[in-house]
Amino acid sequence: MKTKNSVALVTGGNRGLGLAFARELQARDAKKVYAGARSPDGLDLPDLVPVRLDVTDPASIDAVVEQCGDVTLLINNAGIANVNEGALDPDFVDLSREMFETNFYGLIRMSQAFAPVISRNGGGAIVNVLSDAAWFARPMVAAYSATKSAAWSFTNALRIEVRDKGVQVLGLHVGFMDTDMTRGLDIEKIDPRQVAAIALEELESGTEEVLADEQSRLVKGTLSTGRGYYLNPPDLA
């Protein structure tokens, strides 16, 4: 699809990668950009349309469908990450349940709600923000990784189902980005503005899966070799 003159809804659009997507869409002459956030009141987002949205709340999503019935591009960016103490962490189930509500079920709810809207509006696209963590589960973020693996699987199924309805589905994988989520981590990070630009450029070319940085390309490249389960942090620097 072409982003020029599109009407986009970006979940988690008030900061980080979500805000980078919103700004990049504006630079590409999108007709309108809705920035979804749980608490949009008081947000200083010039030329964006703030939308109150909680992807874990079906009633909130229903209200946004009513408000944003002109959407042709949905960017499922909203996500949370909590550090756990490994796969044997006694709190693992509770931590993963919280993250699944946003990272997986929220993505499903939004996709199911807006795929028909996009189709009715003449077609468009859904971009699901995933992660290299879908393929490589570091113990301290094993719960988060599980949510992204599930989201990747759903994205692949969704793509097949909505293709003949005029809806393109792009899965975006990326490693560490310079956002609030990675603040304080002394690691190499990619600028979220660069990620947004790459993703939208690939979307316009018809790509269905984007590996936005060297880290995600490295991780996926190991899957067929068996090394993907044993990568050490230095391998991902």
C-alpha positions as CSV (number, residue, x, y, z in Angstrom):
1,M,0.0,0.0,0.0
2,K,1.0,3.7,-0.3
3,T,1.2,5.6,2.9
4,K,0.5,8.9,1.1
5,N,-3.1,9.9,1.8
6,S,-3.6,7.0,4.2
7,V,-5.5,7.2,7.4
8,A,-3.4,5.6,10.1
9,L,-3.9,4.5,13.7
10,V,-0.8,3.9,15.7
11,T,-1.3,2.1,19.1
12,G,1.1,3.4,21.7
13,G,1.5,6.3,19.5
14,N,2.5,8.9,22.1
15,R,6.2,7.9,22.5
16,G,9.1,5.7,21.4
17,L,8.6,3.7,18.2
18,G,4.9,4.6,18.1
19,L,5.6,8.3,18.0
20,A,8.4,7.7,15.4
21,F,5.8,5.9,13.2
22,A,3.4,8.8,13.6
23,R,6.0,11.4,12.6
24,E,7.2,9.3,9.7
25,L,3.7,8.9,8.4
26,Q,3.2,12.6,8.6
27,A,6.5,13.1,6.6
28,R,5.1,10.8,4.0
29,D,1.9,12.9,3.6
30,A,-0.6,10.6,5.4
31,K,-4.0,12.3,5.4
32,K,-4.6,11.7,9.1
33,V,-2.7,10.0,11.9
34,Y,-4.5,8.8,15.1
35,A,-2.1,8.4,18.1
36,G,-3.6,5.8,20.5
37,A,-2.7,6.0,24.1
38,R,-4.2,5.0,27.4
39,S,-4.0,8.5,28.7
40,P,-3.9,11.0,25.8
41,D,-5.1,14.0,27.9
42,G,-2.6,16.8,27.8
43,L,-0.4,15.2,25.2
44,D,1.4,17.8,23.0
45,L,1.2,16.0,19.6
46,P,0.9,18.7,16.9
47,D,-1.1,17.6,13.9
48,L,-1.8,14.2,15.4
49,V,-5.2,13.1,16.5
50,P,-5.0,11.7,20.1
51,V,-7.2,8.8,20.8
52,R,-7.9,7.2,24.2
53,L,-7.2,3.5,23.7
54,D,-6.5,0.6,26.0
55,V,-5.8,-2.5,23.8
56,T,-6.6,-4.8,26.8
57,D,-10.2,-3.4,27.1
58,P,-12.7,-4.5,24.4
59,A,-15.0,-1.7,25.2
60,S,-12.2,0.8,24.6
61,I,-11.5,-0.8,21.3
62,D,-15.1,-0.7,20.3
63,A,-15.2,3.0,21.0
64,V,-12.1,3.6,18.9
65,V,-13.6,1.7,16.0
66,E,-16.5,4.1,16.1
67,Q,-14.2,7.1,16.3
68,C,-11.7,6.0,13.7
69,G,-13.9,4.4,11.0
70,D,-11.8,5.9,8.2
71,V,-8.6,3.9,9.1
72,T,-6.7,2.3,6.2
73,L,-3.5,1.5,8.1
74,L,-3.2,0.0,11.6
75,I,0.1,-0.2,13.3
76,N,0.0,-2.5,16.3
77,N,2.8,-1.0,18.3
78,A,1.5,-1.0,21.9
79,G,3.5,-3.4,24.1
80,I,4.9,-3.9,27.6
81,A,8.0,-5.7,28.8
82,N,8.8,-6.9,32.4
83,V,12.0,-8.5,33.4
84,N,11.7,-11.9,35.1
85,E,14.2,-14.1,36.9
86,G,14.3,-16.9,34.3
87,A,12.0,-19.7,33.3
88,L,11.8,-21.0,36.8
89,D,10.7,-17.6,38.3
90,P,7.7,-18.3,40.7
91,D,6.1,-15.1,39.3
92,F,6.6,-16.2,35.6
93,V,2.9,-17.0,35.0
94,D,1.6,-13.8,36.5
95,L,4.2,-11.7,34.6
96,S,3.5,-13.5,31.3
97,R,-0.2,-13.2,31.7
98,E,0.0,-9.4,32.1
99,M,2.2,-9.1,29.0
100,F,0.1,-11.5,26.9
101,E,-2.9,-9.2,27.5
102,T,-1.2,-6.3,25.8
103,N,1.4,-7.9,23.5
104,F,-0.7,-10.8,22.2
105,Y,-4.4,-10.5,23.0
106,G,-4.3,-6.7,22.5
107,L,-2.8,-7.2,19.0
108,I,-5.4,-9.8,18.2
109,R,-8.3,-7.7,19.4
110,M,-7.1,-4.7,17.3
111,S,-6.5,-6.8,14.2
112,Q,-9.9,-8.4,14.4
113,A,-11.6,-5.0,15.0
114,F,-9.9,-3.1,12.2
115,A,-9.3,-5.7,9.4
116,P,-13.0,-5.3,8.4
117,V,-12.7,-1.5,8.6
118,I,-9.7,-1.4,6.4
119,S,-11.3,-3.7,3.9
120,R,-14.5,-1.6,3.8
121,N,-12.3,1.5,3.2
122,G,-10.9,0.0,0.0
123,G,-8.0,-1.9,1.5
124,G,-4.8,-1.1,3.2
125,A,-2.5,-2.7,5.7
126,I,-1.8,-3.9,9.3
127,V,1.8,-3.6,10.7
128,N,2.5,-5.8,13.7
129,V,5.5,-4.7,15.8
130,L,7.3,-7.9,16.8
131,S,10.9,-8.6,18.0
132,D,14.0,-10.7,17.5
133,A,12.8,-12.0,20.9
134,A,10.3,-14.1,19.0
135,W,13.2,-16.3,18.0
136,F,15.7,-15.9,20.8
137,A,14.5,-16.1,24.4
138,R,17.0,-14.5,26.8
139,P,16.2,-15.9,30.2
140,M,15.6,-12.5,31.8
141,V,12.9,-11.7,29.2
142,A,11.6,-15.2,28.6
143,A,8.0,-14.2,29.4
144,Y,8.2,-11.3,27.0
145,S,9.7,-13.5,24.3
146,A,6.8,-15.9,24.6
147,T,4.4,-13.1,23.9
148,K,6.3,-12.1,20.8
149,S,6.6,-15.7,19.5
150,A,2.9,-16.0,19.9
151,A,2.3,-12.7,18.1
152,W,4.6,-13.7,15.2
153,S,2.6,-16.9,14.8
154,F,-0.7,-15.0,14.8
155,T,0.7,-12.5,12.3
156,N,1.6,-15.2,9.9
157,A,-1.9,-16.7,10.1
158,L,-3.6,-13.3,9.8
159,R,-1.7,-12.5,6.7
160,I,-3.1,-15.5,4.9
161,E,-6.6,-14.9,6.0
162,V,-6.9,-11.2,5.1
163,R,-4.8,-11.1,1.9
164,D,-7.9,-11.7,-0.4
165,K,-9.7,-9.0,1.5
166,G,-7.3,-6.3,0.4
167,V,-5.4,-6.1,3.6
168,Q,-1.6,-6.4,3.6
169,V,0.0,-7.7,6.8
170,L,3.6,-6.8,7.7
171,G,5.5,-8.3,10.6
172,L,8.3,-6.0,11.9
173,H,11.1,-7.6,13.8
174,V,13.8,-5.5,15.6
175,G,16.2,-5.8,18.4
176,F,17.1,-3.2,20.9
177,M,15.8,0.3,20.2
178,D,16.7,3.6,21.9
179,T,13.4,4.0,23.8
180,D,12.2,4.2,27.3
181,M,12.0,0.4,27.4
182,T,15.8,0.1,27.1
183,R,16.8,3.2,29.1
184,G,19.8,2.4,31.3
185,L,21.0,-0.6,29.2
186,D,24.6,-0.2,28.0
187,I,24.0,-1.9,24.6
188,E,23.9,-1.0,21.0
189,K,20.5,0.4,20.0
190,I,18.9,1.5,16.8
191,D,17.1,4.8,16.5
192,P,13.3,4.2,16.4
193,R,12.9,6.8,13.7
194,Q,15.2,4.7,11.5
195,V,13.0,1.6,12.2
196,A,9.8,3.4,11.3
197,A,11.3,4.7,8.1
198,I,12.5,1.2,7.1
199,A,9.2,-0.4,8.0
200,L,7.1,2.0,6.0
201,E,9.4,1.9,3.0
202,E,9.2,-1.9,3.0
203,L,5.4,-1.8,3.4
204,E,5.1,0.3,0.3
205,S,7.2,-2.2,-1.6
206,G,4.9,-5.0,-0.6
207,T,7.2,-6.7,1.9
208,E,5.5,-9.0,4.4
209,E,8.3,-9.4,7.0
210,V,11.0,-6.8,7.8
211,L,14.1,-7.4,9.8
212,A,15.0,-3.8,10.7
213,D,18.4,-4.2,12.2
214,E,21.5,-6.3,12.1
215,Q,20.6,-8.0,15.4
216,S,17.3,-9.3,14.1
217,R,18.9,-10.5,10.9
218,L,21.6,-12.3,12.9
219,V,19.1,-14.0,15.2
220,K,16.8,-15.2,12.4
221,G,19.8,-16.4,10.4
222,T,20.7,-18.8,13.2
223,L,17.4,-20.6,13.3
224,S,18.2,-23.2,10.7
225,T,21.7,-23.8,12.3
226,G,20.7,-24.6,15.8
227,R,22.8,-21.7,17.2
228,G,19.7,-19.7,17.9
229,Y,19.1,-21.5,21.2
230,Y,22.6,-20.9,22.4
231,L,23.6,-17.4,21.4
232,N,25.5,-15.5,24.0
233,P,25.0,-11.7,24.6
234,P,28.3,-10.9,22.8
235,D,27.0,-12.5,19.7
236,L,24.1,-10.0,19.7
237,A,26.2,-6.8,20.3
